[in-house]
């Protein structure tokens, strides 16, 4: 006489042997519809969680739990059609827990032998439009310094070197004195060099705006960045020199032309990343570049080159 467990395993081996993996379980995948997505708000919730990977799995479970049940239900129905009625009757009458009804008995055995793979790789590969806000200490001044390195009378602010734009200029190989010099000149009509684009960015700003980089990242990259920023504060990221960057105010929904032209790749230490977040199209907490500038996702590019430990 065969047990129900043996009958289930025989059924799986005969019909689904190709799904068996090294762990001894039979794996069935949940298929994702081409229209499925994890919305910006959902991805933000995942990244804001203290354990993003667990939050991601929980999100997938919420979205695809019914798909898992459907897979098991279909296996149960197929098993009942193909199993020998006499063998099943004997196994059922001798089942370890007589309190279970027929389907509960079968489900229990399938749940022990079958593993339903949630679409974790698909989810990690979802791309989002991220804004990376850089602070060189100017967050203590509400990012006011970027627009006030030099005032209208040519006076240099006493804290000007803390401005994010000054940090970027130095990162690009320029000195604070060069920044001051260009800002005291009349702007050119068509900026061609880095310092001229910095001048243009300041001239077209309005007040308190942060140095912002616009980068497209996958959820996998964003989780990696968050975890490395936590585990090793001395790390950094490297962005391609073509990355869109400029001054933006996420709180009031305003900004400059976002058109600083860097000469070389930008390496941003984790300590200078004040915030990185998804530029949500619909949010109550802040305004987005999508909304303010009327741009599409194409505005953000896959320009994250490296996350350094």
C-alpha positions as CSV (number, residue, x, y, z in Angstrom):
1,X,0.0,0.0,0.0
2,X,1.3,3.5,-1.0
3,X,1.0,6.5,1.2
4,X,-0.5,9.7,-0.1
5,X,3.0,11.3,0.1
6,X,4.3,8.5,-2.2
7,X,1.4,9.0,-4.6
8,X,2.0,12.7,-4.9
9,X,5.8,12.3,-5.4
10,X,5.1,9.7,-8.1
11,X,2.7,12.0,-9.8
12,X,5.2,14.9,-9.8
13,X,8.1,12.7,-11.0
14,X,6.0,11.3,-13.9
15,X,4.6,14.6,-15.0
16,X,6.9,17.4,-13.8
17,X,10.3,15.7,-13.3
18,X,11.9,18.6,-15.3
19,X,11.0,21.1,-12.6
20,X,12.9,19.2,-9.8
21,X,16.0,21.0,-8.5
22,X,18.9,20.2,-6.3
23,X,17.0,21.0,-3.1
24,X,14.7,18.0,-3.9
25,X,11.6,20.2,-4.5
26,X,9.6,20.6,-7.6
27,X,9.7,24.3,-8.6
28,X,6.9,26.2,-10.4
29,X,7.3,29.7,-11.5
30,X,4.8,32.5,-11.2
31,X,4.5,34.2,-14.6
32,X,4.4,38.0,-14.7
33,X,2.0,39.7,-17.0
34,X,3.7,42.2,-19.3
35,X,1.5,45.0,-17.8
36,X,2.6,44.2,-14.3
37,X,4.8,46.7,-12.4
38,X,5.8,47.7,-8.9
39,X,4.7,51.3,-8.8
40,X,6.9,54.1,-7.7
41,X,5.1,54.4,-4.4
42,X,5.5,50.6,-3.8
43,X,9.3,50.7,-4.6
44,X,9.7,53.7,-2.3
45,X,8.0,51.7,0.6
46,X,10.5,48.9,-0.1
47,X,13.5,51.2,0.0
48,X,12.4,53.0,3.1
49,X,12.0,49.7,5.0
50,X,14.9,48.7,7.4
51,X,15.0,45.4,5.6
52,X,14.4,46.1,1.9
53,X,14.8,42.5,0.7
54,X,12.2,41.2,3.2
55,X,9.9,44.1,2.2
56,X,10.3,43.2,-1.4
57,X,9.3,39.6,-0.8
58,X,6.3,40.7,1.2
59,X,5.2,43.0,-1.6
60,X,5.5,40.1,-4.1
61,X,3.5,37.9,-1.8
62,X,0.8,40.4,-1.6
63,X,0.7,40.8,-5.3
64,X,1.0,37.1,-6.4
65,X,-0.3,35.0,-3.5
66,X,-3.4,34.1,-5.6
67,X,-1.1,32.9,-8.4
68,X,0.6,30.6,-6.0
69,X,-2.7,29.2,-4.8
70,X,-3.8,28.7,-8.5
71,X,-0.7,26.7,-9.2
72,X,-1.3,24.4,-6.2
73,X,-5.0,24.1,-7.0
74,X,-4.3,23.1,-10.6
75,X,-1.8,20.5,-9.5
76,X,-4.4,19.1,-7.0
77,X,-7.0,18.9,-9.8
78,X,-4.6,17.2,-12.2
79,X,-3.5,14.7,-9.5
80,X,-7.1,13.7,-8.7
81,X,-7.7,13.1,-12.4
82,X,-4.6,10.9,-12.9
83,X,-4.2,9.0,-9.6
84,X,-5.4,5.4,-9.4
85,X,-8.7,5.6,-7.5
86,X,-8.0,2.5,-5.5
87,X,-4.5,3.6,-4.5
88,X,-5.9,7.0,-3.5
89,X,-8.7,5.5,-1.5
90,X,-6.3,3.3,0.5
91,X,-3.9,6.3,1.1
92,X,-6.8,8.5,2.2
93,X,-8.1,6.0,4.6
94,X,-4.7,5.7,6.2
95,X,-3.8,9.3,6.2
96,X,-1.8,10.6,9.2
97,X,-4.4,13.2,10.2
98,X,-8.0,12.0,9.8
99,X,-9.3,15.5,10.5
100,X,-8.3,16.7,7.0
101,X,-10.8,16.5,4.2
102,X,-9.7,15.1,0.9
103,X,-8.4,18.3,-0.7
104,X,-6.7,19.4,2.5
105,X,-4.8,16.1,2.6
106,X,-3.6,16.4,-1.0
107,X,-2.7,20.1,-0.5
108,X,-0.6,19.3,2.6
109,X,1.5,16.8,0.6
110,X,1.9,19.2,-2.4
111,X,2.9,22.0,-0.2
112,X,5.7,19.8,1.2
113,X,7.0,18.8,-2.2
114,X,6.4,21.9,-4.3
115,X,8.1,25.3,-4.2
116,X,6.5,28.2,-6.0
117,X,9.1,30.6,-7.2
118,X,8.0,34.3,-6.9
119,X,9.3,36.7,-9.6
120,X,12.1,38.1,-7.4
121,X,14.5,38.6,-10.3
122,X,11.9,40.4,-12.3
123,X,11.1,42.7,-9.4
124,X,14.8,43.5,-8.7
125,X,15.2,44.4,-12.4
126,X,12.5,47.0,-12.4
127,X,13.9,50.4,-13.3
128,X,13.1,53.7,-11.6
129,X,14.0,57.3,-12.0
130,X,16.1,58.4,-9.1
131,X,17.2,61.8,-7.9
132,X,20.4,62.0,-5.9
133,X,20.8,65.1,-3.7
134,X,24.3,66.1,-2.8
135,X,25.2,68.1,0.2
136,X,28.6,69.5,1.1
137,X,27.2,70.8,4.4
138,X,24.8,73.2,2.7
139,X,21.8,71.2,3.9
140,X,22.4,73.1,7.1
141,X,21.5,76.2,5.2
142,X,18.5,74.8,3.4
143,X,20.7,74.6,0.3
144,X,20.6,78.4,0.0
145,X,24.3,78.6,-0.6
146,X,24.2,77.2,-4.1
147,X,22.5,80.3,-5.3
148,X,24.4,82.7,-3.1
149,X,28.1,81.9,-3.5
150,X,28.6,85.4,-4.7
151,X,26.0,88.1,-4.1
152,X,24.9,90.9,-6.6
153,X,27.7,93.2,-5.2
154,X,30.4,90.6,-5.8
155,X,30.7,89.7,-2.1
156,X,31.6,86.1,-1.3
157,X,29.4,84.4,1.3
158,X,31.4,83.3,4.3
159,X,30.1,79.7,4.0
160,X,30.3,79.6,0.2
161,X,32.8,76.7,0.1
162,X,30.1,74.5,1.7
163,X,27.9,74.8,-1.4
164,X,27.3,71.6,-3.3
165,X,28.2,73.4,-6.6
166,X,31.6,74.2,-5.1
167,X,32.1,70.6,-4.2
168,X,31.2,69.5,-7.7
169,X,33.6,72.1,-9.2
170,X,36.5,70.8,-7.1
171,X,35.5,67.3,-8.0
172,X,35.8,68.3,-11.6
173,X,39.3,69.7,-11.0
174,X,38.6,73.3,-10.5
175,X,39.3,75.6,-7.5
176,X,36.9,77.7,-5.4
177,X,38.7,80.8,-6.8
178,X,37.8,79.8,-10.3
179,X,34.1,79.4,-9.3
180,X,34.1,82.8,-7.8
181,X,35.8,84.3,-10.9
182,X,33.3,82.9,-13.3
183,X,30.4,84.1,-11.2
184,X,31.6,87.6,-11.2
185,X,31.6,87.7,-15.0
186,X,28.7,88.4,-17.3
187,X,27.1,85.1,-18.4
188,X,27.7,83.9,-21.9
189,X,24.7,83.2,-24.2
190,X,25.7,79.6,-25.0
191,X,27.8,78.0,-22.3
192,X,30.4,75.6,-23.6
193,X,32.6,74.7,-20.7
194,X,31.8,73.3,-17.2
195,X,32.2,76.6,-15.2
196,X,30.0,78.4,-17.7
197,X,27.3,75.8,-17.2
198,X,27.6,76.2,-13.5
199,X,27.1,80.0,-13.9
200,X,24.1,79.4,-16.1
201,X,22.6,77.0,-13.5
202,X,22.9,79.7,-10.8
203,X,21.6,82.5,-13.0
204,X,18.5,80.5,-13.8
205,X,17.8,79.4,-10.2
206,X,15.6,81.2,-7.8
207,X,16.6,80.5,-4.2
208,X,17.0,77.3,-2.1
209,X,17.9,74.5,-4.5
210,X,20.0,71.4,-4.0
211,X,22.6,69.9,-6.4
212,X,20.7,67.0,-7.9
213,X,21.8,64.2,-10.2
214,X,19.2,62.3,-12.2
215,X,20.0,58.6,-12.7
216,X,18.0,55.6,-13.7
217,X,18.6,52.6,-11.4
218,X,17.1,49.1,-11.0
219,X,15.6,48.2,-7.7
220,X,18.5,45.8,-7.2
221,X,21.0,48.7,-7.6
222,X,19.0,50.9,-5.2
223,X,18.8,48.3,-2.5
224,X,22.5,47.6,-2.9
225,X,23.3,51.3,-2.6
226,X,21.2,51.6,0.5
227,X,22.7,48.6,2.2
228,X,26.3,49.6,1.3
229,X,25.7,53.2,2.6
230,X,24.6,51.6,5.9
231,X,27.4,49.1,6.2
232,X,30.3,51.2,4.9
233,X,29.9,55.0,5.2
234,X,33.3,55.4,3.5
235,X,32.1,54.1,0.1
236,X,31.1,56.0,-2.9
237,X,29.2,55.9,-6.2
238,X,30.5,56.7,-9.7
239,X,28.2,58.4,-12.2
240,X,28.9,58.9,-15.9
241,X,30.0,62.5,-16.8
242,X,26.9,62.6,-19.1
243,X,24.5,62.3,-16.1
244,X,21.9,65.1,-16.0
245,X,22.5,67.3,-13.1
246,X,21.7,70.8,-11.8
247,X,19.8,72.7,-9.1
248,X,16.3,71.5,-8.0
249,X,14.0,72.2,-5.1
250,X,11.9,69.1,-4.4
251,X,10.0,70.8,-1.6
252,X,8.5,73.7,-3.6
253,X,8.6,72.2,-7.0
254,X,11.1,74.5,-8.7
255,X,14.5,74.4,-10.2
256,X,17.0,75.7,-12.7
257,X,17.8,74.4,-16.2
258,X,19.4,71.1,-15.0
259,X,22.1,71.4,-17.6
260,X,25.5,71.3,-15.9
261,X,28.1,69.8,-18.3
262,X,30.7,67.8,-16.4
263,X,34.1,67.1,-18.0
264,X,34.7,63.8,-16.2
265,X,32.8,61.1,-14.3
266,X,31.5,62.1,-10.9
267,X,32.5,60.2,-7.8
268,X,30.1,61.0,-4.9
269,X,31.1,59.7,-1.5
270,X,28.3,58.3,0.6
271,X,28.9,61.0,3.1
272,X,27.9,63.6,0.5
273,X,24.7,61.8,-0.5
274,X,22.1,63.7,1.5
275,X,19.2,61.8,0.0
276,X,18.4,59.5,-3.0
277,X,14.8,58.9,-3.9
278,X,12.4,57.9,-6.6
279,X,11.1,60.8,-8.6
280,X,7.4,59.8,-8.2
281,X,4.9,61.2,-10.6
282,X,2.2,61.3,-7.9
283,X,3.2,62.1,-4.3
284,X,2.0,64.2,-1.4
285,X,5.4,64.6,0.3
286,X,7.2,66.6,-2.4
287,X,7.1,67.6,-6.0
288,X,8.9,65.8,-8.8
289,X,11.0,66.6,-11.8
290,X,8.5,64.7,-13.9
291,X,5.8,67.2,-12.8
292,X,7.8,70.4,-12.7
293,X,9.5,70.0,-16.1
294,X,7.0,67.9,-17.8
295,X,9.6,65.3,-18.8
296,X,9.2,61.6,-19.4
297,X,11.3,58.7,-18.0
298,X,13.7,59.2,-20.9
299,X,15.1,62.2,-19.0
300,X,16.8,59.8,-16.6
301,X,19.6,57.5,-18.1
302,X,21.3,54.4,-16.8
303,X,24.5,56.3,-15.9
304,X,25.4,54.6,-12.6
305,X,28.8,53.1,-13.3
306,X,29.8,51.7,-10.0
307,X,28.9,51.4,-6.3
308,X,32.2,51.2,-4.4
309,X,32.7,49.6,-1.0
